[in-house]
Amino acid sequence: MSGGDGQSQVDKIPPMKYVIVIPDGCADEPLDSLGGLTPLQAAQLPNMDRLARTGVVGRANNVPDSLTPASDVATLSLFGYDPLKVYTGRAPLETAAMGIHLGPNDYAIRCNLVHVPDGHMRDFTAGHISSEDGAPLIQALQRELGEKELAGGTIEFHTGVQYRNILVWRGTSAASPFVGTKCQPPHDIPDRPVADYLPTGPGGDLLVQLMEASKPILAAHPVNARRIAAGKKPATQVWLWGQGKAPRISSFEETYGPRGAIISAVDLVRGVGVLLGWHRIDVPGATGYLDTDYAAKGRYGVEALGAFDLVCVHVEAPDEASHEGRADEKIKALEKIDEHIVGPLLEALPRCGEWRFLVSPDHRTTLRTRAHAYGAVPFAVAGTGVMSKGQTSYDELTADASDLTFDPGHRLMTWFLGRPLEHRLRTVE
């Protein structure tokens, strides 16, 4: 419908600013060590609790039962896309952030540098190896193993960030050895015997061969010799998983309307944002670990509000703390996110006009298992048009008692965007 001046009623509606903050993996279980509280309950979170008091707390199930509970599936769902329809694998999402093109016959495979000194997954990050140490190791694998023919294709090793790297299999035809191959994420098998979790299925043997071939190359590398001399964990091999072809995803602006920006130190999350057409903002000092610069992420998030309709800030630290089984560090990470990211953004948003704010993890990561888990996660939403339900805190208990539930979780985005959604929404499913 158009007005007399030829301008649509949609164009006359005042713009709304949106913020999404993702404390990755923060949803957890009650712990005896915390007096029966979850980390969200034990942490001092005045800003997240303010969102709960002035808005609403609910829960969303971002991981379908048929898929693995991980950030790839859960992030797509959180951003409003049905993973059962668009998900092809974790690694292809990361290649988008790395600028690696995948052809129609190509497969991307996640290539972790890991520490397996005794047949057990002792550290899926190889001692949180730095990018400066990790890059020469991946480059050595490319020199020794790259560009060789493998099962009707050639392979390439690409350096990523720290322990997170990519292997690309360039297929010469539509036939692929990796269809039906099953792989285990290394972060879900802490201290377990790796022989019980090796890749299986049609391409399993090929991946195991490459993992075995990486061992002598890495063992002889001077980077690992220096790490051992310095008392650091060496990268003993690569672990291959998360394989998939390039996904077909419509942009967020085409699907929902708002122009978005993504702030994250993790290639996976950045890659999802890039595939959705969001602008990637790299923050100096953002590490994807407990030592990330929370305040810098908050500052860059506030600055981005001036140029974008929607700003998403992702923080990996709570998830990393869970994988390490460190409740104290998980609480510290949550409190820093609350103080340095949620607080400044919550203060800045009302100055932009109409606004909405969403805080939600992508998935659950429990300190008890040190692994990702199925199940709904708590979210809090406040802002224009959101009426308070009298809830007082942002945590799992409050969410479990709420009547606001999204299952499947990808439907939360439709509700969060709110007015004027009927004009903005184009193709959700």
Phi and psi in degrees as a GROMACS rama.xvg file:
@    title "Ramachandran Plot"
@    xaxis  label "Phi"
@    yaxis  label "Psi"
@TYPE xy
-118.372  151.55  SER-2
-82.9072  177.977  GLY-3
-64.705  -22.7406  GLY-4
-88.6281  8.04221  ASP-5
84.511  -4.11027  GLY-6
-90.8093  134.693  GLN-7
-69.4845  155.681  SER-8
-63.4667  -30.2248  GLN-9
-61.5877  -43.6547  VAL-10
-64.4044  -26.4054  ASP-11
-82.6093  -13.7409  LYS-12
-72.0142  128.752  ILE-13
-57.8752  141.374  PRO-14
-67.9698  154.082  PRO-15
-119.489  141.163  MET-16
-98.4414  140.79  LYS-17
-125.285  141.793  TYR-18
-129.072  136.188  VAL-19
-123.645  125.397  ILE-20
-115.665  126.876  VAL-21
-113.747  100.687  ILE-22
-83.1796  90.78  PRO-23
-53.3461  128.629  ASP-24
65.7922  19.4786  GLY-25
-72.7612  -26.194  CYS-26
-65.5595  135.522  ALA-27
-150.252  -167.476  ASP-28
-112.66  160.091  GLU-29
-61.5698  140.112  PRO-30
-121.555  136.597  LEU-31
-60.2036  -36.5361  ASP-32
-66.8598  -17.2684  SER-33
-109.28  23.0234  LEU-34
66.9611  31.343  GLY-35
83.4675  9.90358  GLY-36
-99.9134  158.49  LEU-37
-85.5046  164.004  THR-38
-56.5014  -37.8281  PRO-39
-62.6006  -37.016  LEU-40
-74.2562  -34.9452  GLN-41
-77.4958  -26.6254  ALA-42
-76.7418  152.075  ALA-43
-89.9142  107.489  GLN-44
-128.478  68.3172  LEU-45
-62.1883  -32.991  PRO-46
-77.5639  -41.577  ASN-47
-65.3269  -38.6706  MET-48
-65.7848  -32.4709  ASP-49
-64.6387  -39.5617  ARG-50
-59.4719  -41.2836  LEU-51
-64.0802  -43.0217  ALA-52
-68.6397  -41.3664  ARG-53
-88.5916  -13.5178  THR-54
-126.826  -132.414  GLY-55
-137.884  151.69  VAL-56
-116.522  134.747  VAL-57
-144.827  -165.248  GLY-58
-141.143  150.996  ARG-59
-139.188  138.808  ALA-60
-101.421  102.357  ASN-61
-89.4406  -7.90762  ASN-62
-122.015  109.91  VAL-63
-61.5348  150.847  PRO-64
-59.832  -27.049  ASP-65
-82.2591  -6.57297  SER-66
-115.856  161.959  LEU-67
-77.4115  134.868  THR-68
-71.2384  102.652  PRO-69
-155.004  169.461  ALA-70
-66.6832  -27.8867  SER-71
-63.522  -55.5143  ASP-72
-63.1333  -47.8037  VAL-73
-68.082  -35.6885  ALA-74
-69.3264  -42.5346  THR-75
-55.6236  -44.3643  LEU-76
-64.3798  -46.1082  SER-77
-59.9033  -34.2966  LEU-78
-84.389  4.88383  PHE-79
96.9048  19.4286  GLY-80
-119.063  134.879  TYR-81
-73.9512  110.305  ASP-82
-63.8985  -24.4874  PRO-83
-66.318  -18.6087  LEU-84
-104.988  -28.5636  LYS-85
-117.872  -13.4756  VAL-86
-77.555  130.307  TYR-87
-121.075  -10.8837  THR-88
147.912  161.226  GLY-89
-73.236  -48.5435  ARG-90
-58.3831  -40.6181  ALA-91
-58.4359  -31.5789  PRO-92
-67.0974  -37.0261  LEU-93
-72.1695  -34.1167  GLU-94
-62.0921  -30.0342  THR-95
-62.0495  -42.6289  ALA-96
-68.6566  -28.7952  ALA-97
-87.0567  -5.09762  MET-98
75.3011  23.9603  GLY-99
-93.1911  123.478  ILE-100
-83.4489  135.592  HIS-101
-112.161  125.309  LEU-102
-77.7008  174.462  GLY-103
-64.5787  -21.9522  PRO-104
-104.407  4.15372  ASN-105
-90.7765  152.051  ASP-106
-123.092  135.448  TYR-107
-100.176  141.76  ALA-108
-134.472  128.396  ILE-109
-67.0754  137.307  ARG-110
-128.596  88.1392  CYS-111
-79.9131  139.06  ASN-112
-84.8963  121.907  LEU-113
-129.054  166.222  VAL-114
-115.804  104.708  HIS-115
-127.151  78.4272  VAL-116
-79.6932  -20.0964  PRO-117
-138.747  28.5  ASP-118
82.7056  2.0342  GLY-119
-118.901  147.187  HIS-120
-76.3158  86.7383  MET-121
-79.8439  -27.1138  ARG-122
-160.639  110.612  ASP-123
-76.099  -1.88131  PHE-124
-110.662  2.63636  THR-125
52.8975  49.5296  ALA-126
69.6671  33.3264  GLY-127
48.2088  53.5315  HIS-128
-55.1104  139.821  ILE-129
-77.0791  161.093  SER-130
-62.6995  -32.905  SER-131
-65.2154  -34.4149  GLU-132
-84.5045  -35.2032  ASP-133
-71.858  -38.3521  GLY-134
-58.7921  -46.7095  ALA-135
-62.131  -30.3949  PRO-136
-69.2651  -44.2451  LEU-137
-66.6405  -37.8371  ILE-138
-63.3175  -35.3471  GLN-139
-65.8797  -39.4835  ALA-140
-64.8408  -37.1134  LEU-141
-65.037  -40.9699  GLN-142
-64.7784  -40.4974  ARG-143
-85.3749  -35.5609  GLU-144
-118.384  -21.6823  LEU-145
-69.2115  157.364  GLY-146
67.0986  6.59004  GLU-147
-87.1685  149.673  LYS-148
-71.5103  134.737  GLU-149
-145.803  109.456  LEU-150
52.7378  47.6057  ALA-151
82.986  18.2385  GLY-152
-156.84  -179.488  GLY-153
-120.78  157.721  THR-154
-116.878  149.015  ILE-155
-135.776  134.376  GLU-156
-100.406  129.812  PHE-157
-121.616  131.142  HIS-158
-74.2498  140.088  THR-159
-118.28  -130.661  GLY-160
-114.13  122.862  VAL-161
55.9934  -120.83  GLN-162
-85.0111  -8.04552  TYR-163
-93.0229  110.141  ARG-164
-132.926  177.737  ASN-165
-132.978  137.691  ILE-166
-109.971  130.621  LEU-167
-114.153  128.893  VAL-168
-103.529  116.007  TRP-169
-92.836  105.159  ARG-170
-80.9425  144.333  GLY-171
-94.7125  -6.59601  THR-172
-151.863  175.383  SER-173
-69.946  -19.1825  ALA-174
-70.5868  133.545  ALA-175
-136.514  139.195  SER-176
-76.0588  -7.10551  PRO-177
-98.701  -3.3379  PHE-178
-66.1748  122.006  VAL-179
86.9164  0.443779  GLY-180
-75.3604  137.852  THR-181
-114.573  132.215  LYS-182
-131.071  155.017  CYS-183
-108.164  127.572  GLN-184
-61.369  132.442  PRO-185
-67.1379  -26.3192  PRO-186
-72.8801  -10.1341  HIS-187
-98.2902  5.95549  ASP-188
-128.695  48.6605  ILE-189
-62.4117  129.601  PRO-190
63.7488  14.2845  ASP-191
-97.8517  155.626  ARG-192
-67.0269  123.047  PRO-193
-68.5891  -23.6894  VAL-194
-59.9794  -23.5595  ALA-195
-83.9518  -5.98539  ASP-196
-131.863  22.3642  TYR-197
-70.4715  156.554  LEU-198
-56.5905  144.364  PRO-199
-130.978  169.469  THR-200
96.5933  -168.208  GLY-201
-55.0626  -42.1985  PRO-202
-101.425  8.27521  GLY-203
-59.8969  -45.2488  GLY-204
-62.6555  -37.7878  ASP-205
-62.9378  -43.6778  LEU-206
-67.3549  -39.9258  LEU-207
-62.867  -40.5339  VAL-208
-59.6298  -42.5915  GLN-209
-67.1081  -39.4311  LEU-210
-63.1963  -41.1009  MET-211
-67.1884  -39.6652  GLU-212
-65.5223  -24.8563  ALA-213
-73.3341  -23.5123  SER-214
-60.9767  -54.6513  LYS-215
-66.145  -31.025  PRO-216
-65.8795  -45.4461  ILE-217
-71.7783  -35.9794  LEU-218
-63.1142  -31.6593  ALA-219
-90.3625  -0.813989  ALA-220
-81.466  137.443  HIS-221
-61.8096  -25.8226  PRO-222
-60.8839  -44.4318  VAL-223
-68.4646  -34.746  ASN-224
-61.8447  -41.8705  ALA-225
-66.4794  -38.1078  ARG-226
-65.0906  -42.6766  ARG-227
-63.0888  -42.6934  ILE-228
-63.0765  -30.558  ALA-229
-88.522  3.84336  ALA-230
78.8501  18.873  GLY-231
-99.0201  160.768  LYS-232
-76.6845  129.612  LYS-233
-79.7917  155.505  PRO-234
-83.1759  109.725  ALA-235
-86.9376  -21.0448  THR-236
-169.421  175.188  GLN-237
-100.578  155.065  VAL-238
-122.481  123.471  TRP-239
-104.69  132.657  LEU-240
-170.125  178.008  TRP-241
68.017  28.1026  GLY-242
-72.6484  153.746  GLN-243
176.255  166.329  GLY-244
-92.2566  168.348  LYS-245
-62.824  129.6  ALA-246
-80.327  160.7  PRO-247
-110.421  110.659  ARG-248
-133.559  131.635  ILE-249
-73.9112  150.42  SER-250
-67.427  156.318  SER-251
-64.3982  -40.0493  PHE-252
-64.5788  -39.7712  GLU-253
-67.3133  -36.6842  GLU-254
-80.4872  -44.5946  THR-255
-118.543  -27.3092  TYR-256
118.059  -57.4879  GLY-257
-63.9703  145.854  PRO-258
-86.7022  126.507  ARG-259
-112.879  162.155  GLY-260
-137.215  145.594  ALA-261
-122.156  131.97  ILE-262
-119.926  115.05  ILE-263
-161.694  150.052  SER-264
-97.2977  3.31791  ALA-265
-107.738  124.64  VAL-266
-58.5786  -35.0753  ASP-267
-58.616  -52.6501  LEU-268
-68.3441  -41.0866  VAL-269
-60.1316  -39.849  ARG-270
-63.3584  -40.6628  GLY-271
-60.879  -45.3043  VAL-272
-60.615  -43.2772  GLY-273
-62.183  -43.3751  VAL-274
-62.1074  -30.3794  LEU-275
-83.2432  -2.75885  LEU-276
87.8921  11.1523  GLY-277
-76.6546  151.53  TRP-278
-77.9034  130.451  HIS-279
-86.8195  125.791  ARG-280
-115.411  114.902  ILE-281
-93.4669  128.816  ASP-282
-107.009  121.177  VAL-283
-58.4798  134.13  PRO-284
89.5838  -4.42922  GLY-285
-83.1862  120.017  ALA-286
-112.865  -16.035  THR-287
76.1309  16.3002  GLY-288
-137.169  -172.459  TYR-289
-65.3672  -23.735  LEU-290
-92.2068  14.784  ASP-291
-61.7745  155.945  THR-292
-87.0052  90.7387  ASP-293
-61.4075  -43.4404  TYR-294
-63.7199  -38.4648  ALA-295
-64.9415  -39.4437  ALA-296
-62.2142  -40.9609  LYS-297
-62.9563  -43.4543  GLY-298
-63.0606  -46.2575  ARG-299
-65.4892  -34.1683  TYR-300
-63.7173  -45.2492  GLY-301
-61.4931  -44.1273  VAL-302
-61.5224  -36.8879  GLU-303
-68.225  -20.9294  ALA-304
-60.0921  -27.1053  LEU-305
-71.1655  -23.9683  GLY-306
-110.778  -15.4649  ALA-307
-130.589  152.47  PHE-308
-74.5582  -34.7518  ASP-309
-132.958  130.973  LEU-310
-123.569  126.027  VAL-311
-115.045  126.103  CYS-312
-116.404  118.34  VAL-313
-107.95  136.278  HIS-314
-128.511  120.305  VAL-315
-81.0224  -17.7613  GLU-316
-54.0286  -45.5129  ALA-317
-59.5328  -36.2258  PRO-318
-66.2899  -43.2172  ASP-319
-62.8705  -40.7355  GLU-320
-62.5911  -38.8609  ALA-321
-64.7072  -43.7918  SER-322
-62.382  -26.9499  HIS-323
-92.5569  -2.51982  GLU-324
68.5145  32.4555  GLY-325
-112.242  92.9833  ARG-326
-62.7838  -39.4548  ALA-327
-62.8029  -39.4507  ASP-328
-73.2075  -30.9862  GLU-329
-66.5566  -41.5768  LYS-330
-64.5768  -44.3954  ILE-331
-59.6008  -43.3283  LYS-332
-61.9922  -43.1  ALA-333
-63.2075  -40.6465  LEU-334
-67.8597  -34.7893  GLU-335
-71.4613  -38.3753  LYS-336
-60.4712  -43.5055  ILE-337
-62.8646  -46.1058  ASP-338
-74.5856  -46.636  GLU-339
-97.2365  -14.2091  HIS-340
-119.615  -58.9219  ILE-341
-63.1752  -44.8687  VAL-342
-57.5395  -56.9551  GLY-343
-60.7427  -39.4477  PRO-344
-68.1763  -38.2912  LEU-345
-66.7624  -32.4066  LEU-346
-72.8682  -37.3813  GLU-347
-79.613  -32.7815  ALA-348
-56.8775  -48.1429  LEU-349
-59.3156  -24.1278  PRO-350
-72.1012  -12.2446  ARG-351
-90.8849  -2.93731  CYS-352
106.74  -138.377  GLY-353
-73.2992  144.931  GLU-354
-154.99  159.633  TRP-355
-143.203  146.386  ARG-356
-130.569  128.134  PHE-357
-121.004  127.093  LEU-358
-115.134  125.739  VAL-359
-163.545  137.757  SER-360
-74.0539  166.333  PRO-361
-81.1602  -43.4629  ASP-362
-147.286  176.849  HIS-363
-90.714  141.171  ARG-364
-136.109  112.626  THR-365
-94.3809  139.511  THR-366
-67.0461  -29.3736  LEU-367
-64.3509  -44.2987  ARG-368
-96.595  -16.6764  THR-369
60.287  29.2542  ARG-370
-143.012  163.791  ALA-371
-67.3827  156.83  HIS-372
-143.622  151.994  ALA-373
-70.7966  164.271  TYR-374
123.155  156.782  GLY-375
-68.0704  151.402  ALA-376
-116.484  151.5  VAL-377
-79.9513  143.785  PRO-378
-132.297  156.845  PHE-379
-129.263  135.521  ALA-380
-131.264  133.324  VAL-381
-140.955  163.122  ALA-382
133.025  -161.753  GLY-383
-58.4941  124.649  THR-384
80.7699  2.03219  GLY-385
-100.457  116.36  VAL-386
-90.4681  137.439  MET-387
-65.9  142.646  SER-388
-107.577  10.9939  LYS-389
79.3576  14.3703  GLY-390
-78.8265  151.267  GLN-391
-115.146  -13.1321  THR-392
-149.497  153.951  SER-393
-97.8734  105.555  TYR-394
-165.235  176.16  ASP-395
-65.6198  -38.9674  GLU-396
-63.8004  -44.5674  LEU-397
-62.5453  -41.9478  THR-398
-65.1178  -40.6239  ALA-399
-64.2305  -28.4375  ASP-400
-87.3885  -4.73172  ALA-401
-80.9502  149.475  SER-402
-92.8727  4.22698  ASP-403
-97.1547  104.359  LEU-404
-133.903  139.379  THR-405
-124.076  111.414  PHE-406
-144.427  103.244  ASP-407
-75.1572  153.887  PRO-408
-68.9628  -20.9379  GLY-409
-65.572  -13.437  HIS-410
-77.6258  -13.4792  ARG-411
-60.0543  -39.727  LEU-412
-59.4049  -41.8152  MET-413
-57.0464  -45.2586  THR-414
-70.3539  -41.4499  TRP-415
-61.2305  -42.3075  PHE-416
-64.7166  -30.4091  LEU-417
57.3058  -148.212  GLY-418
-61.1104  135.78  ARG-419
-100.018  71.9998  PRO-420
-59.6103  -34.9963  LEU-421
-61.7218  -23.713  GLU-422
-89.6078  -33.1584  HIS-423
-83.8744  -35.1472  ARG-424
-69.4578  128.538  LEU-425
-117.417  -58.7064  ARG-426
-142.271  96.7513  THR-427
-85.7477  -38.9024  VAL-428
